[in-house]
Amino acid sequence: MKKLIQLLLILGLGIIHAQAQAQQGKIKGQLTDSTSRDAMPAATVVLLNAKDSSVATTTMTDNKGNFELTNIADGAYRLYVSFLGYKPINKSIQINQDHKELSLGNIPMVLKGVNLNAVEILDEKPPIVVKKDTLEFNADAFKTRENAVVEDLLKKLPGVTVDKDGAITAQGETVTRVLVDGKPFFGNDPKLATKNLPANIIDKVQLIDRKSDQAQFTQIDDGQTEKTINITIKKDKKKGLFGRATAGYGTNDRYGVSLSLNRFRENQQMSLLGGGNNVNNMGYTQQDAMSFSSAGGGRGGGGRGGGRGMQQLMGGGNNSGITRNWNTGLNFNQDFSKNLIVNGSYFFNDTKNNIEQKTAKQTFSTDKQGNATTNYDNTNSTSQTDNSNNRFSARVEYTIDSFHSLIFSPTYSLTNGNSYSVTDNLSLNTNKDTLNRGLTYNDGQGHNENYGGTLLFRKRFKKAGRTLSLNFSYNNSDNDQENYVKSSINYVSADSVVNFNQRNQINTNSRNEGINLTYTEPLGRDRFLEANYGITKYNSNSTKYTYDYDDAKGEYNIMNDSLSNSFTNSTLNQQAGFAIRTNKLKYDYSIGLNVLFNNLENNTYSFLTGKDSLITQNTVNFSPQASFNYTFSKNKRLHINYNGNTQQPSVQQLAPVPDNSNPLYIQLGNPDLKPSFTNNLSVNYNSFNNITFRGMFARLNGGYTVNKIINATTLDPETGKQTVRPVNVNGNYNISGMVHNSIPLSKTPGQNLNTGTSVSYNKDVIVSNGINSSTNSLQLSQSANVSYMYKELFDVSLGGSVNFNATNYSQASAGANDTRYLDYNINTDFNINLPLGFMIGSDITCTMNRGRQAGYNLTSTMWNANVSKYVFPKKQGMIKIQGFDLLRQYISVSRTVADNYIQDVQSNVLQQYFMVSFTYFLNKFGGNTSKGERGNRMMGFPPGGGRGGMRPRGF
């Protein structure tokens, strides 16, 4: 049934597309210089509707000056051709049954004097502009359906993909930040901007390889870049009040409400968000909220089973379990003057999640005789968590004068959480004989408060290239948790039952403060020296008190000395180094060396022995850094970067206190841990043709880690109990490669085929029962997606991916433990506009898992559909009827392959429901213009000049 639906859908779309192509007109020609007869590449060709001068379609000439406009409906048009320094061409065109294809032949362009008025006023906006570190898209060239949000616009851009959860990938890299007119929008959460701002206010979308604030100031590449999207607002939309409000209710008591309200001024932006639902729509980036869970390390993590949710109220549905979420937030941007810019945001969410999971886990080990063994754990668990999170962030930029500036960035977060879980476990040995069975209850609550910030002072000297900057940083975190654990485990081989009932009180405080000094000095016209010194002090204190339950008194009052202790960690990190950067016309490079000194002191007090134990460590790491950039042409660039960095062990990894919240998976700390040091090398090549819209983006990464921190596992073959302890190992490395292609399907922007190919290989050292071995993992992935939009009648997208994973274990006798598995994903969605303001939409996602354990090779099909209608004279309102999981075949299955185990998890998911909702759209702008006037302004025509004597400015 699923395959038949997908086949019929694809065939139907193909027939519609073929018929549409057959019925539409075509215009082609060639532009040349009237004197030299040379071809005119990259000239702008725009077809305007004659009745109102709105833009019908646009393209650019290729390297030979040829252009072609396709899919043109019958009607009267004006062809407008422009090229800087030449007189524009304005020609009437008629497409009808007798003239479906027009060949204009050679069109000569006449040279004219270039003057400032022509350059400044003509305001030509090609669909795509390639700059040094930026790929810029003209939003008007990429059509979206009415009332679309920024996320819908991004899906149309070549080289950009948006997955079912809203995560954005651009040129093969994950987008970590979205700016609005260069300013933060709700901190660093990209989804809050892309899912809430309307697409019709966007002027440009810029893909930027954003350097750090320090590198932007000194112009010396420090290798720290992040893929960033900056969306600029149209001038006539910078002053107005806009947003949308939605409320809906459905079967099974499903509900959802949401509000997005924005007030923009020339120098001010204010945005208010809010909402609540019980349909798994989180409305924020989940990792930003700290989650308190008392289920222990043995409970398997949930997976995402595929299935694209509907927009707005049905934007969720992809998370494991059933989630209820309430959230609200406020974002503020203000340019008080050219010297003072302030940004701040506050966000609150309260989330309750109910998860039911079935887990199958295989744990590989080696016995004392060196023989490979496999234990099997089958677990059923239920858990409920309720977390509330408040977070605040701000950025204040103050320019003291032309030589001095300050950037202050404070942050604050407060989280309270509660959790409860029940886990039923059955463990088997290699021969599938029962080792143990048991039941464990966890009930916990926690409180976390975190505050900190950075203050960056920057100074320029009169001598160009000479700068000084000071960066102060501070962070403090307080974490209090109380956890109750009750467990009963029957160890079959030992014919014994172990019961315990305990309360754990854990209090942790950690803080760090540091200062970094950077000085740059020019060594010539194109060479600079950067010297830096930094010092950071880390301090952490942790206490854990464990009390056993007193049956006689009915309270937890018996202190368990073996599970209680006090721990203090103090670390002083110093870094000094230099770098030399050279800038040439076609290339630039920098090379440098940092030396890192790390001094660590661990002090542990044992309540069992009543003694302190002090451990000190002193380590030195050399961290060379190098980068090289080469510009082959305006559209082709190569970037190579190498750097090394140190990672400190966490407080939990250092504290020598057992965590027995899962009695079959005991976690120990290791105060002897050393910091890990990772060497990273990356090679990036980008090529994008702004005439053909074709792009290719390739990346190669490699990494090697010294003193990597892993979990060493000890498995008791008689009881099946595991004990893990973090240790340092060497010999871990990884290498990965990616090629992403963007292929235009027509000369109309937004109709692209995006493909992605990736391969990665990892070697990881594992320690099991005191024996070192390794795993070798290979991952291959191929994806493709295509989008097509026919005028304002319908838009459709189709995509798919296949992922192959293989892991081999080095033990000679462990060949049976090697694993191979595949994941397939196919998805499609479409929207059709009908007469009288009606619309229909649907999306289907099919996910197939193969190569897993018995019972986990499942196929999940998610089919959602909706029917909606605009109401009110100006379409300010919309009524929508939505159906979720129409086939009742949505499931969630995930696999984890790590260290010495393979784990498959199946989770409960949101079941089929239907919902009716109403949305009101608010659009009040101070500079509203008609669609025709927008077309005039885009081509340099004066407002209101669409008829009669209309002619381009600068003529």
Secondary structure, DSSP 8 states (H G I E B T S, - for coil): -HHHHHHHHHHHHHHHHHHHHHHSEEEEEEEEETTT--B-TT-EEEEEETTT--EEEEEE--TTSEEEEEEE-SEEEEEEEE-TTB--EEEEEEEBTTBSEEEEEEEEE-B----HHHHHHS----SEEE-SSEEEEEGGGS---TT-BHHHHHTTSTTEEE-TT--EEETTEE--EEEETTEESSTT-HHHHHTTSBGGGEEEEEEEEEE-HHHHHH----S-EEEEEEEEE-GGGSSEEEEEEEEEEEGGG-EEEEEEEEEEETTEEEEEEEEEESSS---S-GGGS-----S-TTS-----------SGGGS---SSSEEEEEEEEEEEEEEEETTEEEEEEEEEEEEEEEEEEEEEEEEEEE-TTS-EEEEEEEEEEEEEEEEEEEEEEEEEEEE-SSSEEEEEEEEEEEEEEEEEEEEEEEEE-TTS-EEEEEEEEEEEEEEEEEEEEEEEEEEE-SSTT-EEEEEEEEEEEEEEEEEEEEEEEEETTTTEEEEEEEEEEEEEEEEEEEEEEEEEEE-SSSEEEEEEEEEEEEEEEEEEEEEEEETTTTEEEEE-GGG-EEEEEEEEEEEEEEEEEEE-SSEEEEEEEEEEEEEEEEEEEETTTTEEEEEEEEEEEEEEEEEEEEEEETTEEEEEEEEEEEE---HHHH----B-SSTTEEE---TT---EEEEEEEEEEEEEETTTTEEEEEEEEEEEEESEEEEEEEE-TTT--EEEEEEEE--EEEEEEEEEEEEESSSSTT-EEEEEEEEEEEEEEEEETTEEEEEEEEEEEEEEEEEEEETTTEEEEEEEEEEEEEEEE--GGGGGG-EEEEEEEEEEEEEEE-GGGEEEEEEEEEEEEES-STT---EEEEEEEEEEEEESTT--EEEEEEEE-TTSB--EEEEEEETTEEEEEEE-----EEEEEEEEEEEEETT---HHHHHHHHTT--TT-SSSS---TT-
